[in-house]
Amino acid sequence: MKFLDKVLREWRVRKALRAMPADPAVVFDIGCDDGYLLGRMPTGVRREGCEPLASRAAEAHGDRIFTGFFPEAVVGAYQPAAYDAIYALAVFEHFQADDLQRSSAVIADMLSDRGRLIATVPHPFVDKILHVLMFLRLIHGQEAHQHHGFDPRTLADELPDLRLVKRRAFQFGLNYLFVFERALPRSADA
């Protein structure tokens, strides 16, 4: 990972950590990569994640890493209503609409009553910037070709089981932080 990759990742992670509920007991990281975010969790927090190419580094930080794509890799294997924070940093722009719909229901089921989904999504213009930075070898190869021009303004509509409570631009308007809660209280789900 190149220096600029590290700077941008740290910026994203800091924004996301500020949105974490106080004193979380259990967190989950969708697309946990090398476990960097999980490793930044406070002591005593149970850490879990999901990553298609789970690495030993991620396993070292997390209590449990599911290998595969979310949500299929976790269905039937997670504890409902247990997660105080679910993170999806630079992940949802890789999902197709039907993947987001399936993820919405699973995330809502995973979240505790005080739980939050905390996500970052880049503006579509970032893909052009990434290609230039990769050409100049200032960043490591990214999966920009997988972003399919995802418009972050549509994310709340794509996650019907969740209620948007915060949306803020950062990184000079090139990235967005989203915070969601369950759309309905658990007692109303019956």
N, C-alpha and C positions, 0 to 999 in steps of 0.2 A: 504494500500500500504506500502510495506516494504521500509527500507532505501535505499537499493541498487536499487529498482525499481525507486525511486525518483531521484537518482543520474543519472541513465541511461536516464530517461525521460528528465531531465534538460539538459543533454549533447546534446541530439537529438534536443531539442527545441532551444537551443542557436545556434547550427549550422544552423538550418532552418531560424531563425529570421535574421541572417546575410545576407541571400540571398534575403530577402524581398525588393521589389522596394522601392525607397524613397517616403515618404509621401503617403502611400496607403489610398484610400478612403473606399474601401470595400474589405474584406477578407472572405474566405470560408475555413472551415476545414473539410475535408472528414474524418470521423471516429473521431469526436471531443471528444468522451469519456466524461470526466467530465468537459470539457471546459477549461482545464489548458492553452493550447496554446492561445485560444481566450482571456483569461484573461490577457495575456501578451502583447496584442496589444496596441499601443499608444492611448492616449485619442483622441476621435473624429472619430475613425475608426469604420465603421459599420461592425459588426461581425456576420457571419452566419456559420452554420455547418450542418452536417448530421451525424447521429449516430443511429445504429439499436436499441440500448437500451438507448435512450436519457434520461438523468437524469436532475433533477432540478438544479444541480450545473452547468451543461452546459447551461441551459436556462438562468441562472442568468448572465452569462458572454456574451452570444450572443444575438443579436437582434432577431435572428430567427434560430431555430433549427428544421430541418426536421427529423422526426423519420422514420427510415427505412434504407434500403441498397442503397448506391450510385451505379449507377446513377438513378435507378428507382424512388427513393423517391423524386427527385428534378425535374424530367422531367415535363415541362410545368409550373413550379412554380418559377423558377429563372429568373432574369433579364439578357438577353443576353448582352455580352460585358461589363459587369459591374464590374467584379472582378479583382482587381490589383494583388492579390495573392491568390492562391488556395494551401492549404497544404494537404499532404497525408503522415503523419508520421507513419511509421510502419503499413501501411495499404495494399499496393499493393501485398505483399506476401500472403495475404489472398484471393486474387482475382484469378479466373480462367481466361484463355486466352480470352474467349468471353466476360467476364465482363470487362476486360481491354480494349478491342476493343470498346465496347459501351461507356465506360467511356472516352476514348480518344476524341470522337466526342463531347460529352457533355462538357467536360472541355474546349476544343478549342472554343466552342460557348460561354461559360461563361466568358472567359478571355477578359479583355480590351486589347486595342492595345499595351499597355506597360505591360500587365499582365504576370505573371509567375506561373507555377506549380512548387512547391517545395516539393520534396518527399524524404523520407528516406526509405531504404530497407536493411534489414540485409542479410549478407552472409548466405548461407544454413547451414554452420557449427554452426551458432549460435543456431540452434535447439538443438544440442547435449549439448551445454553449458547450455541452458535454463533448460533442463531436469535435469542436475546435480544440478544447483542452486535451482530448485524447490524441488528436493529430500532433499537437505540440508536445505531447508526452508529459504534460503537467499533472495528469491524473491517470490512474490505472484504468484499464478497460472496464467500461460500465455496460450494463444491459440496456442502454438507451433505446435500442431497436425494439425492446419489449414494452415500451411505454404506450404505444399505439395512440399517442396524442391525447391521453386522458385529461379531461378538464376537471380540476379540483373543485370547481364551483358546483359540480353535480354530485359530489360524494354523499352529502346528506340525503339526497333522493335515492341513491343506490343502496343505502343502509336503512331500510324501513323499520327495522326492529329497534333502532337506536334513535335517541333524541340529541340533536346537536345543541351543545351548551356554550361552545366557544369556537371561533374561527379567527385566526390572526395570521397575517402575512409576516414573513421575516426573510432574512437573507436578501434584502433589497427588493422584496416583493416576488422573489423567484421561488419561494417555498411557502407552504401553508401549514400551520399547526391546527389540528382539529381535536376537540374534546367532546366525546359523546357519553351519554348515560343510557340505561335501558329506557325504551319508550314508555313502557308500562311498569308500575310497581309489581313486584313478584306476586303479591297477594291477589292482584287483579288478573293474573295469567290463567287461573284455573279454568 
